[in-house]
Amino acid sequence: MNLLQSLIRAGLAATFMLLGVVEVAWPQATSPVPSPPAPPSEGVGGYGILAFGLVMALIIAVGVAVKVYDVRRKREDEGVALQSRLSDALLGEPSLAGCPVTPTVHVPFSRRSPTTIALTGTVPSGARRDTVMQLVQAVAMPFESNYEIEDRLIVDPRMIRRAA
């Protein structure tokens, strides 16, 4: 939201600056001494074209910025949805009950870069760690074809299962 607000502020500042340029482009000066009629001014049309070009460039720049912001927001929403699915799958697995495993998903702006899934937490054995990895791969595969899993899981055999 801050990006959108800063773009609006920059657009307004550029518009006011453009209005100042337009005012300079068409000055209305009165002279007390009558002068012969001047030939048609050559530069007035050029300033109008310049002002029009600046306004069009500003509109295009704001349009591109809004589109980039929208794409970034959609990619972040996809990451949140994947993270939610992973959390639900880990909480729903009976063999992982009592294991505090948290998935964190980072989705880059470019679709070419891989999505990063970081798994943090503690598991009591290597077999449970393998179960977590297989479950995450099974859940992530249909939704994201290009992903990396960062294994930050700690295997602690002294971990005691707590009764609920």
DSSP file (Angstrom, degrees, kcal/mol; ACC not computed):
  #  RESIDUE AA STRUCTURE BP1 BP2  ACC     N-H-->O    O-->H-N    N-H-->O    O-->H-N    TCO  KAPPA ALPHA  PHI   PSI    X-CA   Y-CA   Z-CA
    1    1 A M     >        0   0    0      0, 0.0     4,-2.2     0, 0.0     5,-0.2   0.000 360.0 360.0 360.0 -34.1    0.0    0.0    0.0
    2    2 A N  H  >  +     0   0    0      1,-0.2     4,-2.4     2,-0.2     5,-0.2   0.867 360.0  54.4 -64.5 -34.9    2.9    2.3    0.7
    3    3 A L  H  > S+     0   0    0      2,-0.2     4,-2.1     1,-0.2    -1,-0.2   0.920 108.6  48.0 -63.6 -43.4    4.1    1.8   -2.9
    4    4 A L  H  > S+     0   0    0      1,-0.2     4,-2.2     2,-0.2    -2,-0.2   0.904 111.8  49.8 -64.9 -41.5    0.8    2.9   -4.3
    5    5 A Q  H  X S+     0   0    0     -4,-2.2     4,-2.4     1,-0.2    -1,-0.2   0.903 110.6  49.3 -64.4 -40.7    0.7    5.9   -2.0
    6    6 A S  H  X S+     0   0    0     -4,-2.4     4,-2.4     1,-0.2    -1,-0.2   0.865 110.0  52.1 -68.5 -33.5    4.1    7.0   -3.0
    7    7 A L  H  X S+     0   0    0     -4,-2.1     4,-2.4     2,-0.2    -2,-0.2   0.901 109.8  48.8 -66.5 -39.9    3.2    6.6   -6.7
    8    8 A I  H  X S+     0   0    0     -4,-2.2     4,-2.5     2,-0.2    -2,-0.2   0.921 112.0  49.0 -65.0 -43.1    0.1    8.7   -6.3
    9    9 A R  H  X S+     0   0    0     -4,-2.4     4,-2.4     1,-0.2    -2,-0.2   0.921 112.0  48.2 -62.6 -43.3    2.2   11.4   -4.5
   10   10 A A  H  X S+     0   0    0     -4,-2.4     4,-2.4     1,-0.2    -1,-0.2   0.887 111.1  51.6 -65.1 -37.9    4.8   11.3   -7.3
   11   11 A G  H  X S+     0   0    0     -4,-2.4     4,-2.2     2,-0.2    -2,-0.2   0.914 110.7  47.3 -64.2 -42.9    2.1   11.6   -9.9
   12   12 A L  H  X S+     0   0    0     -4,-2.5     4,-2.3     2,-0.2    -2,-0.2   0.910 112.0  50.0 -65.2 -41.4    0.6   14.6   -8.2
   13   13 A A  H  X S+     0   0    0     -4,-2.4     4,-2.1     1,-0.2    -2,-0.2   0.911 111.8  48.3 -63.3 -41.5    4.0   16.3   -7.9
   14   14 A A  H  X S+     0   0    0     -4,-2.4     4,-2.4     2,-0.2    -1,-0.2   0.873 109.5  53.5 -66.8 -35.7    4.7   15.6  -11.5
   15   15 A T  H  X S+     0   0    0     -4,-2.2     4,-2.2     2,-0.2    -2,-0.2   0.926 110.2  46.2 -64.8 -44.1    1.3   17.0  -12.5
   16   16 A F  H  X S+     0   0    0     -4,-2.3     4,-1.7     2,-0.2    -1,-0.2   0.880 112.8  50.4 -66.0 -36.6    1.9   20.2  -10.6
   17   17 A M  H  X S+     0   0    0     -4,-2.1     4,-1.8    -5,-0.2    -1,-0.2   0.898 109.7  51.2 -66.5 -38.6    5.3   20.5  -12.1
   18   18 A L  H  X S+     0   0    0     -4,-2.4     4,-2.5     1,-0.2    -2,-0.2   0.881 106.0  54.7 -65.1 -38.0    3.8   20.0  -15.6
   19   19 A L  H  X S+     0   0    0     -4,-2.2     4,-2.0     1,-0.2    -1,-0.2   0.874 106.8  51.8 -62.9 -35.7    1.3   22.7  -14.9
   20   20 A G  H  X S+     0   0    0     -4,-1.7     4,-1.7     2,-0.2    -1,-0.2   0.885 109.5  49.4 -66.3 -38.1    4.2   25.1  -14.1
   21   21 A V  H  X S+     0   0    0     -4,-1.8     4,-2.0     2,-0.2    -2,-0.2   0.908 110.2  50.6 -66.6 -41.4    5.8   24.1  -17.4
   22   22 A V  H  X S+     0   0    0     -4,-2.5     4,-1.5     1,-0.2    -2,-0.2   0.884 107.9  53.3 -64.3 -38.2    2.6   24.7  -19.4
   23   23 A E  H  < S+     0   0    0     -4,-2.0    -1,-0.2     1,-0.2    -2,-0.2   0.884 111.7  45.2 -65.2 -36.7    2.2   28.1  -17.7
   24   24 A V  H  < S+     0   0    0     -4,-1.7    -1,-0.2     1,-0.2    -2,-0.2   0.829 107.5  60.5 -72.1 -31.1    5.7   29.1  -18.8
   25   25 A A  H  < S+     0   0    0     -4,-2.0    -2,-0.2     1,-0.3    -1,-0.2   0.837 113.2  34.2 -67.8 -32.6    5.0   27.7  -22.3
   26   26 A W  S  < S+     0   0    0     -4,-1.5    -1,-0.3    -5,-0.1     2,-0.1  -0.568  78.7 176.1-123.0  68.3    2.2   30.1  -23.0
   27   27 A P        -     0   0    0      0, 0.0     2,-0.7     0, 0.0    -3,-0.1  -0.447  22.0-147.6 -72.9 147.1    3.0   33.4  -21.3
   28   28 A Q        +     0   0    0     -2,-0.1     2,-0.4     2,-0.0    -2,-0.0  -0.834  26.0 174.9-115.2  91.8    0.6   36.2  -21.8
   29   29 A A        -     0   0    0     -2,-0.7     2,-0.4     2,-0.0     0, 0.0  -0.797  17.2-154.1-100.8 138.3    2.7   39.3  -21.8
   30   30 A T        -     0   0    0     -2,-0.4     3,-0.0     2,-0.0    -2,-0.0  -0.919   6.8-156.8-109.0 137.7    1.3   42.8  -22.5
   31   31 A S        -     0   0    0     -2,-0.4     4,-0.1     1,-0.1    -2,-0.0  -0.938  14.1-145.8-114.5 137.1    3.5   45.5  -23.9
   32   32 A P  S    S+     0   0    0      0, 0.0    -1,-0.1     0, 0.0    -2,-0.0   0.792  85.4  71.4 -70.2 -26.6    2.7   49.2  -23.5
   33   33 A V  S    S-     0   0    0     -3,-0.0     2,-0.2     1,-0.0    -2,-0.1  -0.782  91.5-120.3 -92.9 126.9    4.2   50.0  -26.9
   34   34 A P        -     0   0    0      0, 0.0    -1,-0.0     0, 0.0     0, 0.0  -0.452  34.3-165.4 -66.3 135.2    2.2   48.9  -29.8
   35   35 A S        -     0   0    0     -2,-0.2     3,-0.1    -4,-0.1    -4,-0.0  -0.823  27.5 -92.6-118.1 158.0    4.3   46.6  -31.9
   36   36 A P        -     0   0    0      0, 0.0    -1,-0.1     0, 0.0     2,-0.0  -0.348  60.2 -82.1 -65.9 151.6    3.8   45.3  -35.4
   37   37 A P        -     0   0    0      0, 0.0     0, 0.0     0, 0.0     0, 0.0  -0.320  50.5-131.5 -57.6 130.6    1.9   42.1  -35.6
   38   38 A A        -     0   0    0      1,-0.1     3,-0.1    -3,-0.1    -3,-0.0  -0.516  21.4-105.0 -82.9 149.3    4.3   39.2  -35.1
   39   39 A P        -     0   0    0      0, 0.0    -1,-0.1     0, 0.0     3,-0.1  -0.312  60.7 -68.4 -65.4 159.8    4.5   36.3  -37.4
   40   40 A P        -     0   0    0      0, 0.0     2,-0.2     0, 0.0     0, 0.0  -0.225  61.7-107.0 -52.4 135.9    2.9   33.1  -36.0
   41   41 A S        -     0   0    0      1,-0.1     4,-0.4    -3,-0.1    -3,-0.0  -0.430  24.8-159.8 -70.4 135.6    5.0   31.8  -33.1
   42   42 A E  S    S+     0   0    0     -2,-0.2     4,-0.5     1,-0.1     3,-0.2   0.789  84.3  50.7 -86.2 -28.9    7.0   28.7  -33.9
   43   43 A G  S  > S+     0   0    0      1,-0.2     4,-1.9     2,-0.2     5,-0.2   0.670  88.6  76.8 -87.8 -17.5    7.7   27.5  -30.4
   44   44 A V  H  > S+     0   0    0      1,-0.2     4,-1.7     2,-0.2    -1,-0.2   0.913  96.6  48.0 -63.9 -42.8    4.1   27.5  -28.9
   45   45 A G  H  > S+     0   0    0     -4,-0.4     4,-2.1     1,-0.2    -1,-0.2   0.857 108.3  56.2 -65.2 -34.1    3.1   24.4  -30.7
   46   46 A G  H  > S+     0   0    0     -4,-0.5     4,-2.3     1,-0.2    -1,-0.2   0.886 105.8  50.2 -64.9 -39.7    6.3   22.6  -29.6
   47   47 A Y  H  X S+     0   0    0     -4,-1.9     4,-2.7     2,-0.2    -1,-0.2   0.880 109.1  52.3 -66.9 -36.3    5.6   23.4  -25.9
   48   48 A G  H  X S+     0   0    0     -4,-1.7     4,-2.4     2,-0.2    -2,-0.2   0.910 110.7  46.9 -64.7 -41.5    2.1   22.0  -26.3
   49   49 A I  H  X S+     0   0    0     -4,-2.1     4,-2.6     2,-0.2    -2,-0.2   0.901 112.3  51.0 -66.4 -39.8    3.4   18.8  -27.8
   50   50 A L  H  X S+     0   0    0     -4,-2.3     4,-2.4     2,-0.2    -2,-0.2   0.925 111.1  47.5 -62.0 -45.1    6.0   18.6  -25.0
   51   51 A A  H  X S+     0   0    0     -4,-2.7     4,-2.3     2,-0.2    -2,-0.2   0.911 112.6  49.2 -63.0 -43.0    3.4   19.0  -22.3
   52   52 A F  H  X S+     0   0    0     -4,-2.4     4,-2.5     1,-0.2    -1,-0.2   0.913 111.0  50.4 -62.9 -42.3    1.2   16.4  -24.0
   53   53 A G  H  X S+     0   0    0     -4,-2.6     4,-2.4     1,-0.2    -2,-0.2   0.892 110.0  50.0 -63.0 -40.3    4.1   14.0  -24.2
   54   54 A L  H  X S+     0   0    0     -4,-2.4     4,-2.3     2,-0.2    -1,-0.2   0.907 110.9  48.9 -65.3 -41.4    5.0   14.5  -20.5
   55   55 A V  H  X S+     0   0    0     -4,-2.3     4,-2.4     2,-0.2    -2,-0.2   0.922 112.5  48.1 -63.9 -43.4    1.4   13.8  -19.5
   56   56 A M  H  X S+     0   0    0     -4,-2.5     4,-2.4     2,-0.2    -2,-0.2   0.905 111.2  50.5 -64.7 -40.2    1.2   10.7  -21.6
   57   57 A A  H  X S+     0   0    0     -4,-2.4     4,-2.5     1,-0.2    -1,-0.2   0.895 110.7  50.1 -63.5 -39.8    4.6    9.5  -20.1
   58   58 A L  H  X S+     0   0    0     -4,-2.3     4,-2.3     2,-0.2    -2,-0.2   0.917 110.9  48.6 -64.6 -43.2    3.3   10.1  -16.6
   59   59 A I  H  X S+     0   0    0     -4,-2.4     4,-2.2     1,-0.2    -2,-0.2   0.912 113.1  47.5 -63.4 -42.5    0.1    8.1  -17.3
   60   60 A I  H  X S+     0   0    0     -4,-2.4     4,-2.5     2,-0.2    -2,-0.2   0.914 111.2  51.2 -65.9 -42.1    2.0    5.3  -18.8
   61   61 A A  H  X S+     0   0    0     -4,-2.5     4,-2.3     1,-0.2    -2,-0.2   0.908 111.4  47.0 -62.6 -42.3    4.5    5.2  -15.9
   62   62 A V  H  X S+     0   0    0     -4,-2.3     4,-2.3     2,-0.2    -1,-0.2   0.900 111.7  52.0 -66.1 -39.9    1.6    5.1  -13.3
   63   63 A G  H  X S+     0   0    0     -4,-2.2     4,-2.0    -5,-0.2    -2,-0.2   0.916 111.0  46.4 -62.3 -43.5   -0.1    2.4  -15.3
   64   64 A V  H  X S+     0   0    0     -4,-2.5     4,-2.5     2,-0.2    -2,-0.2   0.913 111.8  51.4 -65.3 -42.5    3.1    0.2  -15.4
   65   65 A A  H  X S+     0   0    0     -4,-2.3     4,-2.3     1,-0.2    -2,-0.2   0.900 110.3  48.6 -62.5 -40.5    3.7    0.8  -11.7
   66   66 A V  H  X S+     0   0    0     -4,-2.3     4,-2.3     2,-0.2    -1,-0.2   0.899 111.2  50.5 -66.7 -39.5    0.1   -0.3  -10.8
   67   67 A K  H  X S+     0   0    0     -4,-2.0     4,-2.4     2,-0.2    -2,-0.2   0.915 110.8  48.5 -64.6 -42.9    0.4   -3.4  -12.9
   68   68 A V  H  X S+     0   0    0     -4,-2.5     4,-2.4     1,-0.2    -2,-0.2   0.919 111.8  49.9 -62.9 -43.3    3.7   -4.4  -11.3
   69   69 A Y  H  X S+     0   0    0     -4,-2.3     4,-2.3     1,-0.2    -2,-0.2   0.902 110.8  50.0 -60.9 -41.3    2.2   -3.8   -7.8
   70   70 A D  H  X S+     0   0    0     -4,-2.3     4,-2.3     2,-0.2    -2,-0.2   0.907 110.7  48.3 -65.6 -42.8   -0.8   -6.0   -8.8
   71   71 A V  H  X S+     0   0    0     -4,-2.4     4,-2.3     2,-0.2    -2,-0.2   0.916 112.0  49.9 -64.5 -42.6    1.4   -8.8  -10.1
   72   72 A R  H  X S+     0   0    0     -4,-2.4     4,-2.1     1,-0.2    -2,-0.2   0.905 110.5  50.0 -62.9 -40.8    3.5   -8.7   -6.9
   73   73 A R  H  X S+     0   0    0     -4,-2.3     4,-2.1     1,-0.2    -1,-0.2   0.901 110.2  50.2 -64.3 -40.7    0.4   -8.8   -4.7
   74   74 A K  H  X S+     0   0    0     -4,-2.3     4,-2.0     2,-0.2    -1,-0.2   0.895 109.7  50.7 -64.6 -39.6   -1.0  -11.8   -6.6
   75   75 A R  H  X S+     0   0    0     -4,-2.3     4,-1.9     1,-0.2    -1,-0.2   0.899 109.9  50.2 -65.2 -39.7    2.3  -13.7   -6.2
   76   76 A E  H  X S+     0   0    0     -4,-2.1     4,-2.2     1,-0.2    -2,-0.2   0.888 108.4  53.0 -64.9 -38.0    2.3  -13.0   -2.5
   77   77 A D  H  X S+     0   0    0     -4,-2.1     4,-2.2     1,-0.2    -1,-0.2   0.888 106.9  52.3 -63.6 -38.5   -1.3  -14.3   -2.3
   78   78 A E  H  X S+     0   0    0     -4,-2.0     4,-2.3     1,-0.2    -1,-0.2   0.904 109.4  50.1 -62.6 -40.6   -0.2  -17.5   -4.0
   79   79 A G  H  X S+     0   0    0     -4,-1.9     4,-2.5     2,-0.2    -2,-0.2   0.896 109.8  49.6 -64.6 -40.8    2.5  -17.9   -1.5
   80   80 A V  H  X S+     0   0    0     -4,-2.2     4,-2.2     2,-0.2    -1,-0.2   0.895 110.6  50.7 -65.4 -39.4    0.1  -17.4    1.4
   81   81 A A  H  X S+     0   0    0     -4,-2.2     4,-2.2     2,-0.2    -2,-0.2   0.918 111.7  47.0 -65.0 -42.9   -2.3  -19.9    0.0
   82   82 A L  H  X S+     0   0    0     -4,-2.3     4,-2.5     1,-0.2    -2,-0.2   0.913 111.5  51.2 -64.6 -42.0    0.5  -22.5   -0.4
   83   83 A Q  H  X S+     0   0    0     -4,-2.5     4,-2.4     1,-0.2    -1,-0.2   0.893 109.7  50.7 -62.3 -39.5    1.8  -21.9    3.1
   84   84 A S  H  X S+     0   0    0     -4,-2.2     4,-2.5     2,-0.2    -1,-0.2   0.914 110.2  49.0 -64.3 -43.4   -1.8  -22.4    4.4
   85   85 A R  H  X S+     0   0    0     -4,-2.2     4,-2.3     1,-0.2    -2,-0.2   0.908 112.1  49.0 -63.3 -41.1   -2.1  -25.7    2.6
   86   86 A L  H  X S+     0   0    0     -4,-2.5     4,-2.4     2,-0.2    -2,-0.2   0.918 111.2  49.2 -64.7 -42.9    1.2  -26.9    3.9
   87   87 A S  H  X S+     0   0    0     -4,-2.4     4,-2.4     1,-0.2     5,-0.2   0.922 111.7  49.2 -62.4 -43.9    0.3  -25.9    7.5
   88   88 A D  H  X S+     0   0    0     -4,-2.5     4,-1.8     1,-0.2    -1,-0.2   0.905 111.7  49.1 -62.1 -41.5   -3.0  -27.7    7.2
   89   89 A A  H  X S+     0   0    0     -4,-2.3     4,-0.8     2,-0.2    -2,-0.2   0.904 112.4  47.5 -66.1 -40.8   -1.4  -30.8    5.8
   90   90 A L  H  < S+     0   0    0     -4,-2.4     3,-0.4     1,-0.2    -2,-0.2   0.882 114.1  46.7 -68.5 -37.4    1.3  -30.9    8.6
   91   91 A L  H  < S+     0   0    0     -4,-2.4    -1,-0.2     1,-0.2    -2,-0.2   0.803 111.6  52.6 -72.7 -27.9   -1.3  -30.3   11.3
   92   92 A G  H  < S+     0   0    0     -4,-1.8    -1,-0.2    -5,-0.2    -2,-0.2   0.603  83.4  99.6 -84.7 -10.7   -3.6  -33.0    9.8
   93   93 A E    ><  -     0   0    0     -4,-0.8     3,-1.1    -3,-0.4     4,-0.1  -0.663  62.1-154.9 -79.6 118.1   -0.9  -35.7    9.7
   94   94 A P  G >  S+     0   0    0      0, 0.0     3,-1.4     0, 0.0    -1,-0.2   0.839  90.3  58.3 -64.4 -33.3   -1.4  -38.0   12.7
   95   95 A S  G 3  S+     0   0    0      1,-0.3    36,-0.1    -3,-0.1    -2,-0.1   0.678 105.4  51.9 -72.0 -14.2    2.2  -39.2   12.9
   96   96 A L  G X  S+     0   0    0     -3,-1.1     3,-2.1    -6,-0.2    -1,-0.3   0.242  76.3 136.5-103.7  12.7    3.4  -35.6   13.2
   97   97 A A  T <  S+     0   0    0     -3,-1.4    -6,-0.1     1,-0.3    -5,-0.0  -0.404  74.8  17.4 -62.6 130.2    1.1  -34.7   16.2
   98   98 A G  T 3  S+     0   0    0      1,-0.2    -1,-0.3    -2,-0.1    64,-0.1   0.402  93.9 120.9  88.6  -2.5    3.1  -32.8   18.8
   99   99 A C    <   -     0   0    0     -3,-2.1     2,-1.9     2,-0.1    -1,-0.2  -0.846  60.2-141.5 -95.8 116.9    5.9  -31.9   16.4
  100  100 A P        +     0   0    0      0, 0.0    22,-0.8     0, 0.0     2,-0.5  -0.541  39.0 158.5 -80.1  84.1    6.2  -28.1   16.1
  101  101 A V  E     -A  121   0A   0     -2,-1.9    20,-0.2    20,-0.2    -2,-0.1  -0.927  18.5-170.4-110.7 128.7    7.0  -27.8   12.4
  102  102 A T  E     -A  120   0A   0     18,-3.4    18,-2.3    -2,-0.5     2,-0.4  -0.968   9.4-152.4-123.1 121.1    6.3  -24.5   10.6
  103  103 A P  E     -A  119   0A   0      0, 0.0     2,-0.4     0, 0.0    16,-0.2  -0.750   9.5-169.2 -89.2 139.9    6.5  -24.0    6.9
  104  104 A T  E     -A  118   0A   0     14,-2.3    14,-3.2    -2,-0.4     2,-0.5  -0.995   7.2-156.7-127.6 125.3    7.3  -20.5    5.6
  105  105 A V  E     -A  117   0A   0     -2,-0.4     2,-0.5    12,-0.2    12,-0.2  -0.876   8.4-170.7-108.9 130.4    6.9  -19.8    1.9
  106  106 A H  E     -A  116   0A   0     10,-2.8    10,-2.5    -2,-0.5   -30,-0.0  -0.978   6.4-166.1-117.9 118.2    8.7  -17.0    0.0
  107  107 A V        -     0   0    0     -2,-0.5     8,-0.1     8,-0.2   -28,-0.1  -0.914  14.2-141.1-105.5 118.7    7.5  -16.4   -3.6
  108  108 A P        -     0   0    0      0, 0.0     7,-0.0     0, 0.0    -2,-0.0  -0.283  21.6-113.5 -73.3 164.9    9.8  -14.3   -5.8
  109  109 A F  S    S+     0   0    0      2,-0.0     2,-0.3     3,-0.0   -34,-0.1   0.902  99.8  66.9 -64.5 -42.1    8.5  -11.7   -8.2
  110  110 A S  S    S-     0   0    0      1,-0.1     3,-0.4     4,-0.1     0, 0.0  -0.614  73.9-145.5 -83.7 138.1    9.6  -13.6  -11.2
  111  111 A R  S    S+     0   0    0     -2,-0.3    -1,-0.1     1,-0.2     4,-0.1   0.671  97.6  66.9 -73.5 -16.1    8.0  -17.0  -12.0
  112  112 A R  S    S+     0   0    0      2,-0.1    -1,-0.2     0, 0.0    -3,-0.0   0.837  87.0  78.3 -72.6 -32.6   11.4  -18.2  -13.3
  113  113 A S  S    S-     0   0    0     -3,-0.4    33,-0.1     1,-0.1     2,-0.1  -0.517  93.5-106.1 -76.4 144.1   12.9  -18.1   -9.9
  114  114 A P        -     0   0    0      0, 0.0     2,-0.3     0, 0.0    33,-0.3  -0.400  26.2-115.9 -74.0 146.7   12.0  -21.0   -7.6
  115  115 A T  E     - b   0 147A   0     31,-2.5    33,-3.1    -8,-0.1     2,-0.5  -0.627  31.0-136.8 -74.5 135.7    9.6  -20.6   -4.7
  116  116 A T  E     -Ab 106 148A   0    -10,-2.5   -10,-2.8    -2,-0.3     2,-0.6  -0.864  17.2-169.6-103.7 125.6   11.4  -21.2   -1.4
  117  117 A I  E     -Ab 105 149A   0     31,-3.1    33,-3.0    -2,-0.5     2,-0.5  -0.953   8.4-164.7-113.0 112.1    9.7  -23.4    1.3
  118  118 A A  E     -Ab 104 150A   0    -14,-3.2   -14,-2.3    -2,-0.6     2,-0.6  -0.861   2.0-160.1-100.8 125.4   11.5  -23.2    4.6
  119  119 A L  E     +Ab 103 151A   0     31,-2.7    33,-2.1    -2,-0.5     2,-0.3  -0.922  15.1 175.7-106.9 120.6   10.7  -25.8    7.2
  120  120 A T  E     +Ab 102 152A   0    -18,-2.3   -18,-3.4    -2,-0.6     2,-0.3  -0.921  28.5  69.7-123.0 149.8   11.6  -24.9   10.8
  121  121 A G  E    S-Ab 101 153A   0     31,-0.8    33,-2.4    -2,-0.3     2,-0.4  -0.906  70.9 -69.9 142.3-168.3   10.9  -26.8   13.9
  122  122 A T  E     - b   0 154A   0    -22,-0.8    33,-0.2    -2,-0.3    31,-0.1  -0.977  32.7-175.7-129.0 136.3   11.9  -30.0   15.9
  123  123 A V  E     - b   0 155A   0     31,-2.7    33,-2.8    -2,-0.4    36,-0.1  -0.945  27.6-131.6-127.5 152.4   11.1  -33.6   15.2
  124  124 A P  S    S+     0   0    0      0, 0.0     2,-0.3     0, 0.0    35,-0.1   0.712  82.5  14.6 -79.1 -18.7   12.0  -36.6   17.4
  125  125 A S  S  > S-     0   0    0      1,-0.1     4,-1.7    32,-0.0     5,-0.1  -0.962  71.9-110.5-151.0 165.7   13.5  -38.8   14.7
  126  126 A G  H  > S+     0   0    0     -2,-0.3     4,-2.3     1,-0.2     5,-0.1   0.816 115.9  59.2 -66.2 -31.3   14.9  -38.9   11.2
  127  127 A A  H  > S+     0   0    0      2,-0.2     4,-2.1     1,-0.2    -1,-0.2   0.904 105.7  47.8 -65.7 -40.6   11.9  -41.0   10.0
  128  128 A R  H  > S+     0   0    0      2,-0.2     4,-2.4     1,-0.2    -1,-0.2   0.877 109.2  54.5 -67.3 -35.5    9.6  -38.2   11.1
  129  129 A R  H  X S+     0   0    0     -4,-1.7     4,-2.3     1,-0.2    -2,-0.2   0.923 108.5  48.2 -61.9 -43.3   11.8  -35.7    9.3
  130  130 A D  H  X S+     0   0    0     -4,-2.3     4,-2.5     1,-0.2    -2,-0.2   0.877 109.3  53.8 -64.0 -37.3   11.5  -37.8    6.1
  131  131 A T  H  X S+     0   0    0     -4,-2.1     4,-2.4     2,-0.2    -2,-0.2   0.913 108.7  49.0 -62.0 -43.0    7.7  -37.9    6.6
  132  132 A V  H  X S+     0   0    0     -4,-2.4     4,-2.4     2,-0.2    -2,-0.2   0.933 112.1  48.3 -61.8 -46.5    7.6  -34.1    6.8
  133  133 A M  H  X S+     0   0    0     -4,-2.3     4,-2.3     1,-0.2    -2,-0.2   0.914 113.0  47.2 -63.1 -43.7    9.7  -33.7    3.7
  134  134 A Q  H  X S+     0   0    0     -4,-2.5     4,-2.4     2,-0.2    -1,-0.2   0.902 112.3  50.2 -65.2 -40.8    7.6  -36.2    1.7
  135  135 A L  H  X S+     0   0    0     -4,-2.4     4,-2.1     2,-0.2     5,-0.2   0.910 111.0  48.5 -64.2 -42.6    4.3  -34.6    2.8
  136  136 A V  H  X S+     0   0    0     -4,-2.4     4,-2.6     1,-0.2     5,-0.2   0.910 112.3  49.0 -65.1 -41.8    5.6  -31.1    1.9
  137  137 A Q  H  X S+     0   0    0     -4,-2.3     4,-2.0     1,-0.2    -2,-0.2   0.909 111.4  49.8 -63.2 -41.7    6.7  -32.4   -1.5
  138  138 A A  H  < S+     0   0    0     -4,-2.4    -2,-0.2     1,-0.2    -1,-0.2   0.873 116.0  41.6 -65.8 -37.4    3.3  -34.1   -2.1
  139  139 A V  H  < S+     0   0    0     -4,-2.1     4,-0.5    -5,-0.2    -2,-0.2   0.881 117.5  45.9 -77.8 -38.8    1.3  -31.0   -1.2
  140  140 A A  H >X S+     0   0    0     -4,-2.6     4,-2.7    -5,-0.2     3,-0.6   0.805  96.2  74.3 -76.7 -29.6    3.5  -28.4   -3.0
  141  141 A M  T 3< S+     0   0    0     -4,-2.0    -1,-0.2     1,-0.2    -2,-0.1   0.886  95.9  45.9 -57.4 -46.8    3.9  -30.3   -6.3
  142  142 A P  T 34 S+     0   0    0      0, 0.0    -1,-0.2     0, 0.0     3,-0.2   0.796 121.4  38.3 -68.3 -24.3    0.4  -29.7   -7.7
  143  143 A F  T <4 S+     0   0    0     -3,-0.6     2,-0.4    -4,-0.5    -2,-0.2   0.775 125.8  25.6 -97.2 -29.4    0.4  -26.0   -6.9
  144  144 A E     <  -     0   0    0     -4,-2.7    -1,-0.3     1,-0.1     3,-0.1  -0.947  53.0-176.5-142.3 114.9    4.0  -25.0   -7.6
  145  145 A S  S    S+     0   0    0     -2,-0.4     2,-0.7     1,-0.2    -1,-0.1   0.782  79.9  54.8 -82.9 -27.0    6.2  -26.8  -10.1
  146  146 A N  S    S+     0   0    0    -33,-0.1   -31,-2.5   -35,-0.1     2,-0.3  -0.855  78.6 131.3-111.6  96.7    9.4  -24.8   -9.5
  147  147 A Y  E     -b  115   0A   0     -2,-0.7     2,-0.4   -33,-0.3   -31,-0.2  -0.973  40.4-150.2-145.3 157.9   10.2  -24.9   -5.8
  148  148 A E  E     -b  116   0A   0    -33,-3.1   -31,-3.1    -2,-0.3     2,-0.6  -0.974  14.1-143.7-125.7 142.7   13.1  -25.5   -3.3
  149  149 A I  E     -b  117   0A   0     -2,-0.4     2,-0.7   -33,-0.2   -31,-0.2  -0.938   6.6-156.0-110.3 122.3   12.7  -26.8    0.2
  150  150 A E  E     -b  118   0A   0    -33,-3.0   -31,-2.7    -2,-0.6     2,-1.0  -0.869  12.8-147.8 -95.2 115.8   15.1  -25.5    2.8
  151  151 A D  E     +b  119   0A   0     -2,-0.7   -31,-0.1   -33,-0.2   -33,-0.1  -0.748  35.8 153.6 -90.6 104.4   15.4  -28.0    5.6
  152  152 A R  E     +b  120   0A   0    -33,-2.1   -31,-0.8    -2,-1.0     2,-0.2   0.021  29.6 135.1-113.8  24.2   15.9  -26.3    8.9
  153  153 A L  E     -b  121   0A   0    -33,-0.2     2,-0.5   -31,-0.1   -31,-0.2  -0.496  46.2-144.6 -77.2 142.8   14.4  -29.1   10.9
  154  154 A I  E     -b  122   0A   0    -33,-2.4   -31,-2.7    -2,-0.2     2,-0.7  -0.933   5.6-144.8-108.9 126.6   16.2  -30.2   14.1
  155  155 A V  E     +b  123   0A   0     -2,-0.5   -29,-0.1   -33,-0.2   -33,-0.1  -0.832  24.4 174.2 -92.2 115.4   16.2  -33.9   15.0
  156  156 A D    >   -     0   0    0    -33,-2.8     3,-1.8    -2,-0.7    -2,-0.0  -0.910  18.0-170.8-125.3 101.5   16.0  -34.1   18.8
  157  157 A P  T 3  S+     0   0    0      0, 0.0    -1,-0.1     0, 0.0   -32,-0.0   0.724  86.3  63.8 -65.5 -19.0   15.6  -37.7   20.1
  158  158 A R  T 3  S+     0   0    0      2,-0.1     2,-0.2     0, 0.0    -2,-0.0   0.486  72.4 124.4 -82.7  -0.6   15.0  -36.3   23.6
  159  159 A M    <   -     0   0    0     -3,-1.8     2,-0.4   -36,-0.1   -60,-0.0  -0.424  53.9-146.8 -64.0 126.4   11.8  -34.6   22.4
  160  160 A I        -     0   0    0     -2,-0.2     2,-0.5   -62,-0.0    -2,-0.1  -0.800  11.0-124.2 -99.3 134.3    9.0  -35.8   24.7
  161  161 A R        -     0   0    0     -2,-0.4     2,-0.3   -62,-0.0   -63,-0.1  -0.636  28.4-142.8 -74.9 125.9    5.5  -36.2   23.3
  162  162 A R        -     0   0    0     -2,-0.5     2,-0.3   -64,-0.1    -1,-0.0  -0.695  12.8-119.4 -91.7 142.5    3.2  -34.2   25.4
  163  163 A A              0   0    0     -2,-0.3    -1,-0.0     1,-0.1   -65,-0.0  -0.605 360.0 360.0 -78.6 138.7   -0.2  -35.4   26.2
  164  164 A A              0   0    0     -2,-0.3    -1,-0.1     0, 0.0    -2,-0.0   0.479 360.0 360.0 -78.9 360.0   -3.0  -33.1   25.0
